[in-house]
Amino acid sequence: MKTLTHKFVRFIPQRKDLEDGVLYVALDYGTIIHKCCCGCGNEVATPLSPTDWKLTYDGETITLFPSIGNWNFDCQSHYWIKKSKVIMAVQLSKDDIKIGRENDRSKKLEYFNTKFKKPIPEVNYLEKNNTWWSRFISFLKR
């Protein structure tokens, strides 16, 4: 079982500077980059968000959830990263990949539709403070 190390970075390194077996964690950008764990050398990006991957850092190791499926790569690798260890997963069929993508898309739509359909509180920002920001908020509310 392959063990990964991690580096918390301010900026993602260029592709040519990525090291094998290293997770580059850029929290300011909500992204983790690493080379594919199958050894093909492709760059894998895992965005951190409520609808993408979740990062658990226990002070020593990193876990990413859900699994990483590189369906757009020739290798089609599929693996989990749990406590900085790579656990290879079963190869999915094209139909399973399609279903997974549709489920991901549905979850994203549901999340964002729910999140942004909340009403904006009625406040007259122009009366409170005549700044460009308050004028911008009023413009958006129209």
Residue, then its C-alpha position, 0 to 999 in steps of 0.5 A: m500500500k502506497t503512503l503519501t506525504h502532504k505539503f500545505v502550500r500557498f500556491i499550487p506548484q507547476r505541473k513539472d514541479l509536482e513530486d510523486g507521492v505528495l499531496y499539495v494542499a492549497l487551502d486558500y484555493g480549496t484545492i488539492i493537487h497530486k500526481c495520479c497514484c497509479g503512476c501514470g504521472n497525470e495531475v489530479a485536482t481535487p477541489l474542496s467544497p460542500t459538493d466535491w471532496k472533503l479533507t480530514y487532517d488529523g495533524e499527521t495524515i490526510t483523508l479525502f472523501p469520496s474516492i478519486g476516480n480519474w475517468n478522463f485519464d487513459c489509466q481510469s484509476h480509482y482509489w481512496i486516500k485514507k490516513s495518507k494511504v492509497i487504497m486502490a478501488v475497483q475499476l468501474s464500468k462506463d455505465d457506473i461512471k455515467i451514473g456516478r457523474e449524473n448523481d454528482r451533477s444532481k447533488k450539485l444542482e440540489y445543493f446550489n438551488t437550495k442554498f441560493k433560493k433563500p430570500i435576501p432580507e429586505v434592507n434599504y442599504l442606500e439609506k443606511n450607508n451610501t457606499w458603492w457596496s450598498r448601491f451594488i447590493s441594491f442593484l442586485k436586489r432589483 
